[in-house]
Amino acid sequence: MVVAATSCKRAERVSDAELIRVKDSITAEFDRIYPRVIRPAEGFLKYPYLIPAGFYQQMWDWDGYFMGTWFIGKGKPEYMRYWALNFLNGVDERGYVAGCMTTGGPRVKRGTFAMKPFLSQGVLRACVAENDFEWVRPWYDRLCKVMEYRDSMQRDEASGLYFWEMAFQSGADNNPALNYFQDDRRSFLCCDASTMQMLEFRSQAAIARALGYEEDAGNYSRRADEIAEAICRILWCDGDKCFYNVDRETGDFYRRVSYSCFWPLYAGLASRHEGREMIKCYLLSPEHMLSPYGLRSLSASDPDYNNKNIILPFSNWQGPIWIPAFVVYAEAMLNYGFKEELKPIAVSTARLLLDDIAKYDTMHENYHAETGEGLAPAADYVDSEGRFVGFISWNLCMETILKRLF
């Protein structure tokens, strides 16, 4: 049964009974629609692969990673393994791997390293869930090459932190905390890129250790620790109680409060005091991220804040509610002791998805933070039979977060 979402404005508190009702309804609906994200092996993709569904029919990097975590929670870890194997098969001799794979081969998008840093994390999650590391042994050298190539292309030598060539490469296509037009040549030490890569090193260390490569494990652990220290030392602004991206040329904080600022809290890198201060100042503030329907992708106080319905040439991360951003926020709030505050926000956001499913039998990529309206894809994106194409993808992670609130 779908829980009605006609009055899904955020409440200050939510009862356990209501939380259970919403969680059970999300579970029932996702159990019904999830087969739409699975495609059988075909062509270049040697294993069954995951697609966002609707508007997108390709296999993507962080979409697949987030979906894979949901499948692990449903007792189907093989889909994370398949995701990893399909990407590993696309690693070239340099260590380059595209962020999008199709049955015809890698789809090279903008930037010289299109895949976001999730590959080793996905491999580790699959290995742990299946209690089997041996399947990755033949691919281990490729994982190492991916690490080496990223260091050659996206590592800032002076700081040891990481940067994107442009916002599009980060997945948050038009994030104002980055340069998102090709003629904007600024470059930033990034909260998200650096944290993701730190987590990759931690994961690679665990993989190496499980395979008996102790020297590699020690080296990767050391690299992860060095990045974590640099994130806290360079990207934390104590005066503003916030992690910011830093201009590589000037060394100045780029004071834009966007979703990407919260990745260090997702990884638990801040002290408990600093993490709680940042969450209270920004995530729980209506002037910044907290909206009536969830958590914004950009501070409402930012001059670029908007909720435009766009999907091409890039998706809009300048305000709308996104589920992957919500996953980052939720992990941060759970890491720093805000479970009770998270519950009503999670229920409000989950109801947006349930309302979508009740109306369209699918969902949107993102939602208007002030009205709850489903945004991209627009209503005129329909299939050959006139049905709204919608979106599923990482929205599945909403169930994972709800289950953690009990």
C-alpha positions, 0 to 999 in steps of 0.5 A, spaced: 500 500 500 502 506 498 502 511 503 499 518 501 503 524 500 498 529 500 501 533 506 508 531 506 511 537 509 516 536 514 514 535 521 518 537 527 517 530 529 515 523 527 512 517 530 515 510 530 508 508 527 508 513 521 516 511 520 514 504 520 508 505 515 513 509 510 518 504 510 514 498 509 510 502 503 517 504 500 519 497 501 513 494 497 514 499 492 521 498 490 520 490 491 515 491 485 519 496 480 526 494 481 527 489 476 526 495 471 533 497 473 536 490 471 539 488 464 541 482 461 549 481 459 549 484 452 555 486 447 561 489 451 557 488 458 559 481 459 555 481 466 548 483 468 548 490 468 544 496 472 541 502 469 537 508 472 531 506 468 527 511 464 531 517 461 537 513 462 539 506 459 546 506 460 550 503 466 553 509 470 558 509 475 555 512 481 548 510 479 550 503 479 554 503 486 548 506 490 544 501 486 549 496 488 549 498 495 541 497 495 541 490 492 546 488 497 541 490 503 536 486 499 541 480 499 543 480 492 550 482 492 552 479 485 549 485 482 555 490 485 560 484 483 557 485 476 557 492 476 564 492 478 566 487 473 563 490 467 567 497 469 574 493 470 573 490 463 573 497 461 579 499 464 585 501 459 592 500 459 593 507 462 588 505 468 583 510 464 576 507 465 569 511 463 564 513 467 559 510 463 558 503 459 554 501 454 553 494 450 557 497 445 563 499 449 565 505 454 562 512 453 567 517 453 564 523 456 567 530 458 574 530 462 580 525 462 577 521 467 570 520 467 569 515 472 568 517 479 572 514 485 567 508 487 570 502 484 574 499 489 569 501 494 564 497 490 569 491 489 570 491 497 562 491 498 561 486 494 567 481 497 565 482 504 557 481 502 559 475 499 565 473 503 569 472 497 575 476 495 578 471 490 574 473 484 577 480 484 584 477 484 585 477 477 583 484 476 587 487 482 592 490 478 587 493 474 584 496 480 591 499 482 592 502 475 586 506 476 589 508 482 595 510 479 592 514 473 587 518 477 593 520 481 596 522 475 590 526 472 587 529 478 591 529 484 594 536 486 601 535 488 602 540 493 596 539 497 595 531 496 588 533 495 584 531 489 580 536 484 575 535 478 576 538 471 569 541 471 563 540 475 560 535 470 565 530 472 563 530 479 556 528 477 553 534 480 553 537 473 552 544 475 554 545 482 556 552 483 561 550 488 565 548 482 567 550 475 561 548 471 562 551 464 568 549 460 571 556 459 571 557 466 578 554 468 578 555 475 580 549 479 579 547 486 581 542 491 574 538 492 571 536 498 567 530 494 573 528 490 578 528 496 573 524 500 571 519 495 578 518 493 580 517 501 575 512 501 578 508 495 584 508 498 581 505 505 577 500 500 583 498 496 587 497 503 582 492 505 582 488 498 590 488 498 590 485 505 585 480 504 589 478 498 595 477 502 598 483 499 601 486 506 606 491 503 600 494 498 595 494 504 600 498 508 601 503 503 594 504 501 592 505 508 598 510 509 595 514 503 588 514 506 590 517 512 594 522 509 588 525 505 584 525 511 589 529 515 589 534 509 582 534 508 581 536 515 587 541 515 586 545 508 578 544 507 575 546 514 574 553 515 573 554 523 570 561 522 564 558 518 564 551 521 564 548 514 568 544 509 569 548 503 572 547 496 579 551 496 581 555 489 588 551 487 591 558 485 589 562 490 589 558 496 582 561 498 576 558 501 570 558 495 565 559 500 559 556 497 555 551 501 553 545 497 551 538 497 559 537 496 561 540 502 558 534 506 562 529 504 567 529 509 562 528 514 559 522 510 566 519 512 566 521 519 572 525 518 571 531 522 571 531 530 565 530 533 564 537 535 566 540 528 561 535 525 555 537 529 557 544 529 556 544 521 550 540 521 547 545 526 549 551 522 547 548 515 543 542 514 538 543 520 538 551 518 532 553 513 536 559 511 541 553 508 539 546 506 533 544 510 527 545 506 519 543 507 520 537 503 527 535 505 534 537 504 537 542 498 542 541 494 545 548 495 544 553 500 538 557 500 542 563 501 546 562 495 545 567 490 545 561 484 539 558 488 534 555 484 529 549 483 529 549 475 527 543 471 533 541 467 536 535 465 540 537 459 545 539 457 546 538 465 542 536 471 540 541 476 544 541 483 543 548 484 537 547 489 533 541 488 532 535 493 536 529 490 537 522 493 544 521 493 545 528 496 540 525 501 544 519 502 550 523 504 547 528 509 543 522 512 550 518 513 553 525 516 547 526 521 547 518 523 555 519 524 554 525 528 548 523 533 542 526 529 538 520 528 532 523 531 532 530 527 533 525 521 527 521 522 522 527 520 526 529 514 527 522 511 519 521 512 518 527 508 523 525 502 520 518 502 513 521 501 515 525 495 517 518 492 511 514 494 507 520 491 511 519 485 510 512 484 502 513 486 501 518 480 506 515 475 508 508 477 516 511 477 519 517 480 523 523 478 531 524 478 530 530 483 524 534 487 523 542 488 525 543 495 520 548 496 514 545 493 515 538 493 514 538 485 517 532 481 522 535 476 527 532 471 525 529 467 520 533 465 513 531 463 513 531 456 519 525 456 514 519 455 515 512 451 512 510 445 506 508 448 505 515 452 507 513 459 512 518 463 519 515 462 521 517 469 527 515 473 529 509 479 536 509 480 539 511 486 532 513 489 532 505 491 537 508 497 531 511 500 529 504 503 536 503 506 536 509 510 529 508 512 531 502 515 537 505 519 532 509 523 530 504 527 
